[in-house]
Amino acid sequence: MERYNPLSPTETLEERKQQALHQCHHLINDFAKRADRHKSRYKRLQTTSIALAVCTTILSALSASKILGQLDWLVLSISGLATLATTLLSQTNTQKMWIQSRNISQQLQTQLFLYLQCSGDYAAGQDDSERLQLFSKRLMEVWSQAQENWSQQASAGK
């Protein structure tokens, strides 16, 4: 995890621009990493849940045919693990967080592209300083909205 380095006041427009671009790249990378982490967790839980459900079905059939003999406890154990994995898959919001993190990263990329191209709302700016202020404001709006969504989910206990 990368340490937080507070931004320092800058003198020139070029320094402020470089600082804003650096911060934007940092946020894009951070949310892309979050998306990858949540995707990995979701896929792992999904695969585990499916594999355990299949194992439970197979072991139940073997148990019914008395092939397992004294290993009936194995069916119960695997079944319990399958239930746990399925519950974790439905109760953790890894898929939702994966999608939200990916969307935030894409919103930041969109703002960066529009800013660098002087397109969209950035085309209306009269000078570089005004466009940079709008860019910085938009970055913080996207980031703040992401943090707000996260805190709402955390406080809801989901």
C-alpha positions as CSV (number, residue, x, y, z in Angstrom):
1,M,0.0,0.0,0.0
2,E,1.3,3.4,-1.0
3,R,1.9,5.9,1.7
4,Y,0.1,9.2,1.7
5,N,2.2,12.1,0.7
6,P,0.5,15.4,1.4
7,L,0.5,17.8,-1.5
8,S,2.5,21.0,-1.1
9,P,1.5,24.5,-2.3
10,T,2.9,25.3,-5.7
11,E,3.9,28.6,-7.3
12,T,3.4,28.1,-11.0
13,L,0.6,26.9,-13.1
14,E,2.8,24.2,-14.6
15,E,3.6,22.8,-11.1
16,R,-0.1,22.8,-10.2
17,K,-0.9,21.1,-13.5
18,Q,1.8,18.4,-12.9
19,Q,0.5,17.9,-9.3
20,A,-3.1,17.5,-10.5
21,L,-2.1,15.1,-13.2
22,H,0.0,13.1,-10.8
23,Q,-2.9,12.9,-8.3
24,C,-5.3,11.9,-11.1
25,H,-3.0,9.0,-12.2
26,H,-2.6,8.0,-8.6
27,L,-6.4,7.8,-8.1
28,I,-6.9,6.0,-11.4
29,N,-4.3,3.4,-10.4
30,D,-5.7,3.1,-6.9
31,F,-9.3,2.4,-8.0
32,A,-8.1,0.0,-10.8
33,K,-6.2,-1.9,-8.1
34,R,-9.3,-2.0,-5.9
35,A,-11.3,-3.2,-8.8
36,D,-8.8,-6.0,-9.5
37,R,-8.7,-7.0,-5.8
38,H,-12.5,-7.2,-5.5
39,K,-12.8,-9.0,-8.9
40,S,-10.3,-11.6,-7.7
41,R,-12.1,-12.1,-4.4
42,Y,-15.5,-12.4,-6.2
43,K,-14.2,-14.9,-8.7
44,R,-12.5,-17.0,-5.9
45,L,-15.7,-17.1,-3.9
46,Q,-17.8,-17.9,-6.9
47,T,-15.4,-20.8,-8.0
48,T,-15.2,-22.2,-4.5
49,S,-19.0,-22.1,-4.1
50,I,-19.6,-23.9,-7.3
51,A,-16.9,-26.5,-6.7
52,L,-18.2,-27.3,-3.2
53,A,-21.8,-27.5,-4.4
54,V,-20.7,-30.0,-7.1
55,C,-18.7,-32.0,-4.5
56,T,-21.7,-32.1,-2.2
57,T,-23.9,-33.5,-5.0
58,I,-21.3,-36.1,-5.9
59,L,-20.6,-37.1,-2.3
60,S,-24.4,-37.3,-1.6
61,A,-24.9,-39.7,-4.4
62,L,-21.9,-41.8,-3.3
63,S,-23.2,-41.8,0.3
64,A,-26.7,-42.9,-0.8
65,S,-25.1,-45.8,-2.7
66,K,-23.2,-46.7,0.5
67,I,-19.9,-46.6,-1.4
68,L,-18.4,-44.2,1.2
69,G,-19.3,-46.3,4.1
70,Q,-18.2,-44.6,7.3
71,L,-17.3,-41.3,5.6
72,D,-20.8,-39.9,5.7
73,W,-19.5,-37.1,7.9
74,L,-17.6,-35.9,4.8
75,V,-20.9,-35.1,3.0
76,L,-22.0,-33.0,6.0
77,S,-18.7,-31.2,6.1
78,I,-18.5,-30.3,2.4
79,S,-22.2,-29.3,2.5
80,G,-21.5,-26.9,5.3
81,L,-18.5,-25.4,3.5
82,A,-20.6,-25.0,0.4
83,T,-23.3,-23.3,2.4
84,L,-20.7,-21.0,3.9
85,A,-19.1,-20.1,0.6
86,T,-22.5,-19.4,-1.0
87,T,-23.5,-17.2,2.0
88,L,-20.2,-15.3,1.8
89,L,-20.8,-14.8,-2.0
90,S,-24.2,-13.3,-1.4
91,Q,-23.4,-11.3,1.8
92,T,-20.1,-9.8,0.8
93,N,-20.4,-7.1,-1.7
94,T,-17.3,-7.9,-3.7
95,Q,-19.0,-7.9,-7.1
96,K,-20.6,-4.6,-6.4
97,M,-17.4,-3.1,-5.1
98,W,-15.5,-4.5,-8.1
99,I,-18.0,-2.7,-10.5
100,Q,-18.0,0.5,-8.5
101,S,-14.2,0.7,-8.3
102,R,-14.0,0.0,-12.0
103,N,-16.6,2.7,-12.8
104,I,-14.7,5.3,-10.6
105,S,-11.5,4.5,-12.4
106,Q,-13.2,5.0,-15.7
107,Q,-14.8,8.3,-14.6
108,L,-11.4,9.6,-13.6
109,Q,-9.9,8.4,-17.0
110,T,-12.7,10.3,-18.7
111,Q,-12.0,13.5,-16.8
112,L,-8.3,13.2,-17.6
113,F,-9.0,12.6,-21.3
114,L,-11.4,15.5,-21.6
115,Y,-9.0,17.8,-19.7
116,L,-6.0,16.9,-21.8
117,Q,-8.1,17.4,-25.0
118,C,-9.8,20.6,-23.8
119,S,-13.1,19.0,-24.6
120,G,-16.5,18.9,-23.0
121,D,-16.8,21.4,-20.1
122,Y,-13.1,22.0,-20.3
123,A,-13.5,23.7,-23.7
124,A,-15.5,26.4,-22.1
125,G,-12.6,27.5,-19.9
126,Q,-11.1,30.8,-20.8
127,D,-7.5,29.9,-19.9
128,D,-5.4,27.0,-18.6
129,S,-5.8,28.1,-15.0
130,E,-9.6,28.0,-15.2
131,R,-9.5,24.5,-16.9
132,L,-7.1,23.3,-14.3
133,Q,-9.3,24.5,-11.5
134,L,-12.3,22.7,-13.1
135,F,-10.2,19.5,-13.6
136,S,-9.1,19.6,-9.9
137,K,-12.7,20.2,-8.8
138,R,-14.0,17.3,-10.9
139,L,-11.3,14.9,-9.6
140,M,-12.3,15.7,-6.0
141,E,-16.0,15.3,-6.8
142,V,-15.5,11.9,-8.3
143,W,-13.3,10.8,-5.4
144,S,-15.7,12.2,-2.8
145,Q,-18.6,10.4,-4.4
146,A,-16.7,7.2,-4.3
147,Q,-15.8,7.7,-0.6
148,E,-19.5,8.5,0.2
149,N,-20.7,5.3,-1.6
150,W,-18.1,3.3,0.4
151,S,-19.1,4.8,3.7
152,Q,-22.8,4.2,3.1
153,Q,-22.2,0.6,2.3
154,A,-19.9,0.2,5.4
155,S,-22.5,1.8,7.7
156,A,-25.3,-0.3,6.2
157,G,-23.3,-3.4,7.3
158,K,-23.3,-5.0,3.8
